[in-house]
């Protein structure tokens, strides 16, 4: 079970990093 939560945390972190990159790129493409 501990492995499952660790895996979930890693995936959430990865996903949030991608959202930040996407948002950053979107804001710059508007300029």
N, CA, C, O and CB atoms as a CASP TS submission, in Angstrom:
PFRMAT TS
TARGET T0000
AUTHOR 0000-0000-0000
METHOD Language model
MODEL 1
PARENT N/A
ATOM      1  N   UNK     1       0.832  -1.209   0.000  1.00  0.00           N
ATOM      2  CA  UNK     1       0.000   0.000   0.000  1.00  0.00           C
ATOM      3  C   UNK     1       0.871   1.267   0.000  1.00  0.00           C
ATOM      4  O   UNK     1       0.550   2.254  -0.662  1.00  0.00           O
ATOM      5  CB  UNK     1      -0.943   0.002   1.228  1.00  0.00           C
ATOM      6  N   UNK     2       1.956   1.219   0.740  1.00  0.00           N
ATOM      7  CA  UNK     2       2.848   2.381   0.793  1.00  0.00           C
ATOM      8  C   UNK     2       3.418   2.686  -0.594  1.00  0.00           C
ATOM      9  O   UNK     2       3.579   3.845  -0.974  1.00  0.00           O
ATOM     10  CB  UNK     2       3.995   2.137   1.801  1.00  0.00           C
ATOM     11  N   UNK     3       3.718   1.621  -1.337  1.00  0.00           N
ATOM     12  CA  UNK     3       4.251   1.794  -2.684  1.00  0.00           C
ATOM     13  C   UNK     3       3.218   2.482  -3.577  1.00  0.00           C
ATOM     14  O   UNK     3       3.565   3.321  -4.408  1.00  0.00           O
ATOM     15  CB  UNK     3       4.662   0.433  -3.285  1.00  0.00           C
ATOM     16  N   UNK     4       1.958   2.122  -3.398  1.00  0.00           N
ATOM     17  CA  UNK     4       0.882   2.721  -4.191  1.00  0.00           C
ATOM     18  C   UNK     4       0.817   4.232  -3.955  1.00  0.00           C
ATOM     19  O   UNK     4       0.697   5.002  -4.908  1.00  0.00           O
ATOM     20  CB  UNK     4      -0.475   2.068  -3.844  1.00  0.00           C
ATOM     21  N   UNK     5       0.895   4.656  -2.699  1.00  0.00           N
ATOM     22  CA  UNK     5       0.824   6.080  -2.398  1.00  0.00           C
ATOM     23  C   UNK     5       2.047   6.822  -2.912  1.00  0.00           C
ATOM     24  O   UNK     5       1.948   7.961  -3.367  1.00  0.00           O
ATOM     25  CB  UNK     5       0.678   6.295  -0.904  1.00  0.00           C
ATOM     26  N   UNK     6       3.204   6.168  -2.836  1.00  0.00           N
ATOM     27  CA  UNK     6       4.429   6.777  -3.347  1.00  0.00           C
ATOM     28  C   UNK     6       4.319   6.966  -4.858  1.00  0.00           C
ATOM     29  O   UNK     6       4.684   8.011  -5.397  1.00  0.00           O
ATOM     30  CB  UNK     6       5.664   5.909  -2.994  1.00  0.00           C
ATOM     31  N   UNK     7       3.812   5.939  -5.525  1.00  0.00           N
ATOM     32  CA  UNK     7       3.627   5.984  -6.974  1.00  0.00           C
ATOM     33  C   UNK     7       2.641   7.091  -7.352  1.00  0.00           C
ATOM     34  O   UNK     7       2.863   7.822  -8.317  1.00  0.00           O
ATOM     35  CB  UNK     7       3.128   4.619  -7.499  1.00  0.00           C
ATOM     36  N   UNK     8       1.563   7.210  -6.594  1.00  0.00           N
ATOM     37  CA  UNK     8       0.552   8.233  -6.840  1.00  0.00           C
ATOM     38  C   UNK     8       1.145   9.633  -6.673  1.00  0.00           C
ATOM     39  O   UNK     8       0.885  10.527  -7.478  1.00  0.00           O
ATOM     40  CB  UNK     8      -0.643   8.044  -5.893  1.00  0.00           C
ATOM     41  N   UNK     9       1.940   9.808  -5.624  1.00  0.00           N
ATOM     42  CA  UNK     9       2.566  11.107  -5.367  1.00  0.00           C
ATOM     43  C   UNK     9       3.505  11.503  -6.505  1.00  0.00           C
ATOM     44  O   UNK     9       3.539  12.662  -6.916  1.00  0.00           O
ATOM     45  CB  UNK     9       3.336  11.075  -4.038  1.00  0.00           C
ATOM     46  N   UNK    10       4.264  10.533  -7.008  1.00  0.00           N
ATOM     47  CA  UNK    10       5.181  10.800  -8.119  1.00  0.00           C
ATOM     48  C   UNK    10       4.407  11.203  -9.372  1.00  0.00           C
ATOM     49  O   UNK    10       4.795  12.137 -10.074  1.00  0.00           O
ATOM     50  CB  UNK    10       6.055   9.564  -8.408  1.00  0.00           C
ATOM     51  N   UNK    11       3.313  10.497  -9.649  1.00  0.00           N
ATOM     52  CA  UNK    11       2.506  10.828 -10.816  1.00  0.00           C
ATOM     53  C   UNK    11       1.845  12.197 -10.696  1.00  0.00           C
ATOM     54  O   UNK    11       1.766  12.937 -11.677  1.00  0.00           O
ATOM     55  CB  UNK    11       1.452   9.770 -11.028  1.00  0.00           C
ATOM     56  N   UNK    12       1.373  12.534  -9.505  1.00  0.00           N
ATOM     57  CA  UNK    12       0.755  13.843  -9.314  1.00  0.00           C
ATOM     58  C   UNK    12       1.781  14.954  -9.491  1.00  0.00           C
ATOM     59  O   UNK    12       1.485  15.997 -10.074  1.00  0.00           O
ATOM     60  CB  UNK    12       0.108  13.936  -7.928  1.00  0.00           C
ATOM     61  N   UNK    13       2.989  14.724  -8.984  1.00  0.00           N
ATOM     62  CA  UNK    13       4.057  15.711  -9.111  1.00  0.00           C
ATOM     63  C   UNK    13       4.422  15.912 -10.576  1.00  0.00           C
ATOM     64  O   UNK    13       4.600  17.041 -11.034  1.00  0.00           O
ATOM     65  CB  UNK    13       5.294  15.277  -8.306  1.00  0.00           C
ATOM     66  N   UNK    14       4.531  14.803 -11.306  1.00  0.00           N
ATOM     67  CA  UNK    14       4.853  14.830 -12.729  1.00  0.00           C
ATOM     68  C   UNK    14       3.773  15.591 -13.502  1.00  0.00           C
ATOM     69  O   UNK    14       4.076  16.418 -14.362  1.00  0.00           O
ATOM     70  CB  UNK    14       5.002  13.394 -13.279  1.00  0.00           C
ATOM     71  N   UNK    15       2.513  15.298 -13.182  1.00  0.00           N
ATOM     72  CA  UNK    15       1.383  15.940 -13.844  1.00  0.00           C
ATOM     73  C   UNK    15       1.346  17.445 -13.562  1.00  0.00           C
ATOM     74  O   UNK    15       1.107  18.243 -14.467  1.00  0.00           O
ATOM     75  CB  UNK    15       0.074  15.291 -13.396  1.00  0.00           C
ATOM     76  N   UNK    16       1.584  17.827 -12.304  1.00  0.00           N
ATOM     77  CA  UNK    16       1.553  19.247 -11.958  1.00  0.00           C
ATOM     78  C   UNK    16       2.691  20.006 -12.640  1.00  0.00           C
ATOM     79  O   UNK    16       2.531  21.163 -13.029  1.00  0.00           O
ATOM     80  CB  UNK    16       1.639  19.425 -10.438  1.00  0.00           C
ATOM     81  N   UNK    17       3.848  19.339 -12.782  1.00  0.00           N
ATOM     82  CA  UNK    17       4.964  19.982 -13.485  1.00  0.00           C
ATOM     83  C   UNK    17       4.612  20.216 -14.947  1.00  0.00           C
ATOM     84  O   UNK    17       4.972  21.248 -15.513  1.00  0.00           O
ATOM     85  CB  UNK    17       6.240  19.127 -13.376  1.00  0.00           C
ATOM     86  N   UNK    18       3.917  19.273 -15.559  1.00  0.00           N
ATOM     87  CA  UNK    18       3.502  19.430 -16.945  1.00  0.00           C
ATOM     88  C   UNK    18       2.465  20.538 -17.090  1.00  0.00           C
ATOM     89  O   UNK    18       2.482  21.286 -18.068  1.00  0.00           O
ATOM     90  CB  UNK    18       2.945  18.118 -17.482  1.00  0.00           C
ATOM     91  N   UNK    19       1.565  20.642 -16.120  1.00  0.00           N
ATOM     92  CA  UNK    19       0.578  21.720 -16.173  1.00  0.00           C
ATOM     93  C   UNK    19       1.257  23.076 -16.077  1.00  0.00           C
ATOM     94  O   UNK    19       0.873  24.015 -16.773  1.00  0.00           O
ATOM     95  CB  UNK    19      -0.453  21.565 -15.048  1.00  0.00           C
ATOM     96  N   UNK    20       2.272  23.185 -15.212  1.00  0.00           N
ATOM     97  CA  UNK    20       2.995  24.448 -15.072  1.00  0.00           C
ATOM     98  C   UNK    20       3.696  24.811 -16.376  1.00  0.00           C
ATOM     99  O   UNK    20       3.668  25.966 -16.800  1.00  0.00           O
ATOM    100  CB  UNK    20       4.016  24.363 -13.925  1.00  0.00           C
ATOM    101  N   UNK    21       4.328  23.819 -17.013  1.00  0.00           N
ATOM    102  CA  UNK    21       5.015  24.066 -18.280  1.00  0.00           C
ATOM    103  C   UNK    21       4.022  24.491 -19.362  1.00  0.00           C
ATOM    104  O   UNK    21       4.291  25.407 -20.138  1.00  0.00           O
ATOM    105  CB  UNK    21       5.784  22.810 -18.728  1.00  0.00           C
ATOM    106  N   UNK    22       2.883  23.820 -19.403  1.00  0.00           N
ATOM    107  CA  UNK    22       1.858  24.133 -20.394  1.00  0.00           C
ATOM    108  C   UNK    22       1.337  25.560 -20.194  1.00  0.00           C
ATOM    109  O   UNK    22       1.172  26.309 -21.158  1.00  0.00           O
ATOM    110  CB  UNK    22       0.697  23.118 -20.308  1.00  0.00           C
ATOM    111  N   UNK    23       1.080  25.927 -18.937  1.00  0.00           N
ATOM    112  CA  UNK    23       0.588  27.256 -18.609  1.00  0.00           C
ATOM    113  C   UNK    23       1.624  28.322 -18.970  1.00  0.00           C
ATOM    114  O   UNK    23       1.293  29.364 -19.536  1.00  0.00           O
ATOM    115  CB  UNK    23       0.231  27.341 -17.119  1.00  0.00           C
ATOM    116  N   UNK    24       2.877  28.041 -18.634  1.00  0.00           N
ATOM    117  CA  UNK    24       3.975  28.956 -18.929  1.00  0.00           C
ATOM    118  C   UNK    24       4.095  29.188 -20.433  1.00  0.00           C
ATOM    119  O   UNK    24       4.232  30.326 -20.882  1.00  0.00           O
ATOM    120  CB  UNK    24       5.295  28.408 -18.369  1.00  0.00           C
ATOM    121  N   UNK    25       4.043  28.110 -21.206  1.00  0.00           N
ATOM    122  CA  UNK    25       4.136  28.213 -22.665  1.00  0.00           C
ATOM    123  C   UNK    25       2.934  28.950 -23.241  1.00  0.00           C
ATOM    124  O   UNK    25       3.078  29.745 -24.170  1.00  0.00           O
ATOM    125  CB  UNK    25       4.247  26.819 -23.293  1.00  0.00           C
ATOM    126  N   UNK    26       1.755  28.691 -22.698  1.00  0.00           N
ATOM    127  CA  UNK    26       0.540  29.343 -23.182  1.00  0.00           C
ATOM    128  C   UNK    26       0.603  30.851 -22.944  1.00  0.00           C
ATOM    129  O   UNK    26       0.223  31.631 -23.818  1.00  0.00           O
ATOM    130  CB  UNK    26      -0.701  28.748 -22.492  1.00  0.00           C
ATOM    131  N   UNK    27       1.076  31.263 -21.781  1.00  0.00           N
ATOM    132  CA  UNK    27       1.173  32.681 -21.474  1.00  0.00           C
ATOM    133  C   UNK    27       2.167  33.377 -22.399  1.00  0.00           C
ATOM    134  O   UNK    27       1.939  34.513 -22.815  1.00  0.00           O
ATOM    135  CB  UNK    27       1.581  32.880 -20.017  1.00  0.00           C
ATOM    136  N   UNK    28       3.267  32.698 -22.720  1.00  0.00           N
ATOM    137  CA  UNK    28       4.264  33.294 -23.597  1.00  0.00           C
ATOM    138  C   UNK    28       3.826  33.332 -25.055  1.00  0.00           C
ATOM    139  O   UNK    28       4.243  34.213 -25.808  1.00  0.00           O
ATOM    140  CB  UNK    28       5.555  32.539 -23.482  1.00  0.00           C
ATOM    141  N   UNK    29       2.997  32.393 -25.452  1.00  0.00           N
ATOM    142  CA  UNK    29       2.537  32.384 -26.845  1.00  0.00           C
ATOM    143  C   UNK    29       1.518  33.498 -27.101  1.00  0.00           C
ATOM    144  O   UNK    29       1.253  33.839 -28.254  1.00  0.00           O
ATOM    145  CB  UNK    29       1.921  31.018 -27.194  1.00  0.00           C
ATOM    146  N   UNK    30       0.950  34.063 -26.045  1.00  0.00           N
ATOM    147  CA  UNK    30      -0.016  35.148 -26.203  1.00  0.00           C
ATOM    148  C   UNK    30       0.667  36.467 -26.535  1.00  0.00           C
ATOM    149  O   UNK    30       0.045  37.358 -27.113  1.00  0.00           O
ATOM    150  CB  UNK    30      -0.846  35.302 -24.940  1.00  0.00           C
ATOM    151  N   UNK    31       1.937  36.601 -26.176  1.00  0.00           N
ATOM    152  CA  UNK    31       2.658  37.853 -26.420  1.00  0.00           C
ATOM    153  C   UNK    31       2.816  38.162 -27.897  1.00  0.00           C
ATOM    154  O   UNK    31       3.402  39.184 -28.254  1.00  0.00           O
ATOM    155  CB  UNK    31       4.014  37.799 -25.775  1.00  0.00           C
TER
END
